[in-house]
């Protein structure tokens, strides 16, 4: 496990001598950033001795309450783990003068990486490929909605934001609309500026298929953990920038029932020891990788659909894949091979919701690829045309079924450590119980009137 050195801190303070506060950030299993702030007097200690945070941050339900079934709460006395900064993640917080942030990772009482940490899970999965001399190259695309801070009074539901340019509420559903980009130019410029300050390779913003929906693309990197780090930091930037323009940004998978959902798309190619694209050099390897991704697809859903809302994203014609399908340059399938030059030949995994944890989504893609390469799996024929009309739904709309599908697939036992599996499944079960206890307004309307 690579940790940041005190020299990195010293170099940063030389460049930013007025820094007086440091934010220590840790991604929980749901992708929420947890952590603490420390003053300048504690900076050196953080980099040399670490800082304590409760291990139970990896066992929280949707409300932020510790799930005791994870074994991380009172069973262990709510024991701390020690967190250390991750190399190259110490950057300014551009919206707060004299403040810096750094991502951290946790070790247990034996100074071993803590298994329930999603970043550690990704590290372990990636090692299956790197041990074979394979370097994964990852690019992440994030879809999200901008919404008005004020919900509709009569319904309590969210609504699209008011354009900063026109003063009118956004109603446009034109994908790739330049008008939408102009209407929210100041917000987009802010996102790109903050990304530059924090060294994030955000390389483009597009308008998506619904009012207020956008996508930001990150440039590919040959370090899976770095790719997930950058996606995690970018989500924070997008939320912050939205708040500065009197809006909210949401990564809900399905904020509006009648509009398209939001996803996290993972692009992946693999390089050999010489840095050459292995998919381009050997199309059989591409087929094996796709075969593994499709074989593990249904079992992956419990991680790629982390909330109850995630399952509402499914449906024909929504650009949310619903079955084990793949195709060439086809956006109706689960695994798309984009139209690209040979040196950039890659797969695009389109299943994960925007609410998914980037570390876990990337880990699932790498696990599926490695599983397919190891077992030389062969996918079915590629889909030409509308996959929704040709293949029935295979993904489930039930979170409890998704849990069962994960536990039944034997492949994941080789990729996801027991500590992570125990905590993740306990959290998912707790969330299912939590949401099953809620009674919707529709139920009252229909059953009482």
C-alpha positions in Angstrom: 0.0 0.0 0.0 1.5 3.3 -1.1 1.3 6.2 1.3 2.1 9.8 0.9 5.5 11.0 2.4 6.2 14.0 4.5 8.2 15.4 1.6 4.9 15.7 -0.3 3.4 17.8 2.5 6.6 19.9 2.7 6.5 20.6 -1.1 2.8 21.5 -0.9 3.3 24.0 2.0 6.2 25.5 0.1 3.8 26.2 -2.8 0.9 27.2 -0.6 2.5 28.6 2.6 -0.8 30.2 3.9 -2.6 26.8 4.2 -4.1 26.6 7.7 -6.7 23.8 7.4 -6.5 20.3 6.0 -9.5 18.1 5.1 -9.0 14.4 5.4 -11.5 12.5 3.1 -12.4 8.9 3.0 -15.0 7.3 0.8 -17.5 5.0 2.5 -19.2 2.0 0.8 -22.0 4.2 -0.6 -19.5 6.7 -2.0 -20.1 9.4 0.6 -17.1 11.3 1.7 -16.4 11.0 5.4 -13.5 12.5 7.4 -12.4 15.4 9.5 -10.6 18.7 9.4 -7.3 19.4 11.2 -5.4 22.6 11.8 -1.9 23.3 10.7 -0.3 22.1 13.9 -1.5 18.6 13.1 -0.4 18.4 9.5 2.9 16.7 10.2 1.4 14.2 12.5 -1.2 13.2 9.9 1.5 12.4 7.4 3.9 10.6 9.8 1.6 8.9 12.3 -1.8 9.0 10.7 -5.1 10.1 12.1 -7.8 7.9 13.7 -11.3 7.5 12.3 -13.9 4.8 13.4 -13.8 1.7 11.2 -17.6 1.8 11.4 -17.6 4.5 8.6 -17.6 1.5 6.3 -20.7 0.0 7.9 -23.2 2.9 7.6 -26.7 2.6 6.2 -28.4 5.1 3.9 -29.1 7.4 6.9 -25.5 7.3 8.2 -26.3 5.0 11.1 -24.0 2.2 12.0 -25.3 -1.2 11.0 -24.4 -3.5 13.9 -24.6 -6.6 11.7 -21.4 -5.5 10.0 -19.4 -6.2 13.2 -17.9 -2.7 13.1 -20.0 -1.1 15.8 -20.4 -2.0 19.5 -19.2 -5.6 18.9 -15.7 -4.1 18.6 -16.3 -1.1 20.8 -16.6 1.0 17.7 -12.9 0.7 17.2 -10.8 3.2 15.3 -8.6 2.5 12.3 -5.6 4.7 11.4 -5.8 6.7 8.2 -2.9 7.9 6.1 -2.8 10.2 3.2 -2.8 8.8 -0.4 0.0 10.0 -2.7 -0.7 12.8 -5.1 -4.2 13.6 -3.7 -3.0 16.6 -1.6 -4.6 19.6 -3.4 -6.1 23.0 -2.7 -9.8 23.4 -1.9 -10.4 26.2 -4.4 -13.7 27.3 -2.8 -12.0 27.8 0.6 -9.0 30.1 0.9 -6.0 28.6 2.7 -7.6 25.1 2.9 -6.3 21.9 1.4 -7.7 18.4 1.1 -6.2 14.9 0.9 -7.7 11.5 0.4 -6.8 8.9 3.0 -6.9 5.2 3.4 -7.2 3.1 6.5 -5.1 0.4 8.2 -6.2 -1.9 11.0 -4.6 -2.5 14.4 -2.0 -4.8 12.7 -1.1 -2.0 10.2 -2.8 -4.1 7.5 -5.0 -2.4 4.9 -8.6 -2.5 6.1 -10.6 -4.9 4.0 -14.0 -3.1 4.1 -12.5 0.1 2.5 -13.7 0.3 -1.1 -10.4 1.8 -2.3 -8.6 -1.2 -0.8 -11.1 -3.5 -2.5 -10.2 -1.9 -5.9 -6.5 -2.2 -5.1 -6.9 -6.0 -4.4 -9.0 -6.6 -7.6 -6.5 -4.7 -9.8 -3.7 -6.8 -8.5 -5.2 -9.9 -10.2 -4.4 -8.2 -13.5 -1.1 -6.5 -12.7 0.2 -9.8 -11.4 -0.2 -11.0 -15.0 1.7 -8.1 -16.4 -1.5 -6.3 -17.5 -2.1 -2.6 -16.9 -5.8 -1.6 -16.9 -6.5 1.9 -18.4 -9.7 3.4 -17.0 -11.8 6.5 -17.9 -15.0 7.4 -16.0 -18.0 9.3 -17.2 -20.4 10.8 -14.7 -24.0 11.7 -15.4 -25.9 14.0 -13.0 -28.9 16.4 -12.8 -28.9 20.0 -11.7 -32.1 20.7 -9.8 -33.6 23.8 -8.2 -32.9 24.3 -4.5 -36.7 24.8 -4.1 -38.8 21.8 -4.7 -42.3 22.0 -6.1 -44.6 23.2 -3.3 -47.6 21.3 -4.3 -45.9 17.9 -4.6 -42.6 18.2 -2.7 -40.8 16.9 -5.8 -37.6 18.3 -7.4 -37.7 20.5 -10.5 -35.2 21.6 -13.1 -33.2 24.7 -12.3 -33.6 28.2 -13.6 -31.1 29.1 -16.4 -28.4 31.4 -15.3 -28.5 33.0 -18.7 -32.2 33.3 -19.5 -33.8 33.3 -16.1 -36.2 30.7 -17.3 -36.7 27.2 -16.0 -34.8 24.5 -18.0 -37.2 22.4 -20.2 -34.8 21.3 -22.9 -34.5 17.6 -23.7 -32.1 18.0 -26.6 -29.1 15.7 -26.1 -25.7 17.4 -26.9 -27.5 20.8 -26.9 -25.1 23.7 -27.2 -27.9 25.9 -25.9 -28.0 24.1 -22.6 -24.2 24.4 -22.3 -24.6 28.1 -22.9 -27.5 28.5 -20.4 -25.3 27.0 -17.6 -21.9 28.2 -18.9 -21.0 29.8 -15.5 -21.6 26.6 -13.6 -19.7 24.5 -16.2 -16.8 27.0 -16.2 -16.7 26.7 -12.4 -16.5 22.9 -12.6 -13.7 23.0 -15.1 -11.8 25.6 -13.2 -12.0 23.7 -9.9 -11.0 20.5 -11.7 -7.9 22.2 -13.1 -6.9 23.5 -9.6 -7.2 19.9 -8.3 -5.4 18.3 -11.2 -8.4 16.4 -12.4 -8.4 15.6 -16.1 -12.0 16.6 -16.9 -12.0 16.8 -20.6 -15.6 17.7 -21.6 -19.2 18.4 -20.6 -22.2 17.5 -22.6 -26.0 18.1 -22.2 -27.9 14.8 -21.8 -31.4 13.6 -22.5 -33.4 15.6 -19.9 -33.8 19.1 -18.5 -30.8 19.9 -16.3 -29.0 16.6 -17.0 -25.3 16.7 -17.9 -22.3 14.4 -18.2 -18.7 15.1 -17.4 -16.0 12.9 -18.8 -12.6 12.2 -17.2 -9.6 11.5 -19.4 -8.3 8.0 -19.2 -5.4 7.0 -16.8 -3.4 3.8 -16.4 -4.1 3.5 -12.7 -7.6 2.2 -11.6 -7.3 3.7 -8.1 -6.4 7.1 -9.5 -9.3 7.0 -11.9 -11.7 6.3 -9.0 -10.0 8.9 -6.8 -10.6 11.5 -9.6 -14.2 10.5 -10.1 -14.8 10.8 -6.3 -13.2 14.2 -6.2 -15.1 15.4 -9.3 -18.4 14.5 -7.7 -17.6 16.8 -4.8 -16.6 19.6 -7.2 -19.8 19.3 -9.1 -21.9 19.5 -5.9 -19.9 22.5 -4.7 -20.1 24.4 -8.0 -23.9 23.8 -8.1 -24.4 25.2 -4.6 -22.5 28.4 -5.6 -25.1 29.1 -8.3 -28.1 28.5 -6.1 -28.7 24.9 -7.4 -28.2 21.4 -6.2 -26.4 18.6 -8.2 -27.7 15.1 -7.6 -26.2 11.8 -8.6 -29.5 10.0 -7.9 -29.9 7.3 -10.5 -33.5 8.3 -11.1 -34.6 11.7 -9.8 -37.5 12.0 -12.3 -39.7 9.0 -13.1 -40.5 10.3 -16.6 -37.0 11.3 -17.6 -33.8 9.4 -18.3 -31.8 8.1 -15.4 -28.2 8.9 -14.6 -25.3 6.4 -14.9 -21.6 5.9 -14.3 -19.9 4.6 -17.4 -16.6 2.9 -17.1 -14.3 2.7 -20.1 -11.5 0.1 -19.9 -8.6 -1.1 -22.1 -5.7 -3.3 -21.0 -2.0 -2.8 -21.9 0.8 -5.3 -22.0 4.3 -4.8 -20.5 5.3 -2.8 -23.6 2.3 -0.4 -23.2 0.5 -1.9 -26.2 -3.3 -2.3 -26.3 -3.9 -6.0 -25.8 -7.5 -5.8 -27.1 -6.2 -4.4 -30.4 -3.4 -6.9 -30.7 -5.6 -9.9 -29.9 -9.4 -9.8 -30.6 -9.8 -13.1 -28.7 -8.8 -11.3 -25.5 -11.5 -8.7 -26.2 -14.1 -11.5 -26.6 -12.9 -13.2 -23.4 -13.1 -9.9 -21.5 -16.6 -9.2 -22.7 -17.6 -12.8 -21.9 -16.5 -12.3 -18.3 -18.2 -9.0 -17.9 -21.5 -10.5 -19.2 -21.2 -13.6 -17.0 -20.8 -11.5 -13.9 -23.2 -8.8 -14.9 -26.3 -9.9 -13.0 -24.3 -10.7 -9.9 -22.7 -7.2 -10.0 -25.9 -5.4 -9.7 -26.0 -5.2 -5.9 -22.9 -3.0 -6.0 -23.6 -1.0 -9.2 -27.2 -0.3 -7.8 -26.4 0.7 -4.2 -29.7 2.5 -3.4 -33.4 1.7 -3.6 -33.7 4.5 -6.2 -31.1 2.8 -8.4 -33.6 0.1 -9.5 -36.1 2.7 -10.8 -33.5 3.5 -13.5 -34.3 0.2 -15.3 -36.6 0.2 -18.3 -36.7 -0.1 -22.1 -35.5 2.9 -24.0 -34.0 4.6 -21.0 -30.3 4.0 -21.9 -30.0 1.9 -18.8 -29.0 -1.6 -19.8 -31.3 -4.3 -18.7 -29.7 -7.6 -19.8 -26.4 -9.4 -20.6 -25.9 -7.8 -23.9 -23.0 -6.3 -25.8 -22.4 -4.7 -29.2 -20.3 -2.5 -31.5 -21.0 1.2 -30.9 -24.4 0.4 -29.5 -25.8 2.4 -26.6 -28.7 0.1 -25.9 -26.4 -2.7 -24.6 -24.7 -3.3 -21.3 -21.1 -3.6 -22.7 -20.4 -1.3 -25.6 -17.3 -1.4 -27.8 -17.0 2.3 -28.8 -16.0 3.3 -32.3 -12.4 4.2 -31.9 -8.9 3.9 -33.4 -7.3 0.5 -32.9 -4.8 1.9 -30.3 -7.8 3.0 -28.2 -9.9 -0.1 -28.5 -11.8 -0.6 -25.3 -15.0 -1.7 -23.6 -17.5 0.7 -22.0 -19.5 -0.8 -19.1 -22.8 1.1 -19.0 -24.7 -0.6 -16.1 -23.7 1.3 -12.9 -26.0 4.0 -11.6 -24.7 7.5 -11.0 -25.1 6.8 -7.3 -22.6 4.0 -7.4 -19.3 4.1 -5.6 -16.6 4.7 -8.3 -14.1 2.4 -6.5 -16.5 -0.5 -6.4 -17.8 0.1 -10.0 -14.3 0.0 -11.4 -13.5 -3.0 -9.2 -16.4 -4.9 -10.7 -15.4 -4.1 -14.2 -11.8 -5.3 -13.6 -13.0 -8.4 -11.8 -15.3 -9.3 -14.8 -12.5 -8.7 -17.3 -10.0 -10.8 -15.3 -12.6 -13.6 -14.8 -13.2 -13.7 -18.6 -9.5 -13.7 -19.5 -8.7 -16.4 -16.9 -11.5 -18.7 -18.0 -11.3 -17.8 -21.7 -15.0 -17.0 -21.8 -16.9 -16.4 -25.0 -19.8 -14.0 -25.2 -23.0 -14.4 -27.2 -23.3 -12.7 -30.5 -23.2 -8.9 -30.5 -26.5 -7.1 -30.7 -27.2 -5.1 -33.8 -30.0 -2.6 -33.3 -32.3 -2.1 -30.3 -31.3 -4.5 -27.5 -34.4 -3.8 -25.5 -36.5 -5.3 -28.3 -34.3 -8.4 -28.8 -33.4 -9.5 -25.3 -35.8 -9.8 -22.3 -34.8 -8.1 -19.0 -32.3 -10.1 -16.9 -31.4 -7.5 -14.3 -33.7 -7.4 -11.4 -35.8 -4.6 -10.0 -35.6 -6.1 -6.6 -32.7 -5.2 -4.2 -33.2 -8.4 -2.3 -32.9 -10.5 -5.4 -29.7 -8.6 -6.3 -28.2 -9.5 -3.0 -29.0 -13.2 -3.7 -27.5 -13.0 -7.2 -24.3 -11.6 -5.8 -23.9 -14.4 -3.1 -24.7 -17.1 -5.6 -22.0 -16.2 -8.1 -18.8 -18.1 -7.2 -16.4 -15.8 -9.1 -16.6 -12.9 -6.6 -15.3 -14.9 -3.7 -11.9 -14.8 -5.5 -12.0 -11.0 -5.9 -13.8 -9.5 -2.9 -12.3 -10.1 0.5 -14.6 -11.6 3.3 -14.5 -8.4 5.4 -15.8 -6.4 2.6 -18.5 -8.9 1.6 -19.7 -9.2 5.2 -20.0 -5.5 5.7 -21.4 -4.7 2.3 -24.2 -7.4 2.5 -25.1 -6.3 6.0 -25.4 -2.7 4.9 -27.5 -3.7 1.9 -29.9 -5.7 4.0 -30.2 -2.9 6.5 -31.1 -0.5 3.7 -33.7 -2.9 2.3 -35.3 -3.1 5.8 -35.2 0.7 6.1 -37.0 1.4 2.9 -39.5 -1.4 3.2 -40.7 0.3 6.4 -41.7 3.4 4.5 -45.2 4.0 3.2 -45.4 6.1 0.0 -47.8 8.9 -0.6 -49.2 6.9 -3.5 -50.1 4.0 -1.2 -52.1 6.4 1.0 -53.7 8.0 -2.0 -54.8 4.7 -3.5 -55.7 2.8 -0.4 -57.3 5.5 1.7 -58.2 8.1 -0.9 
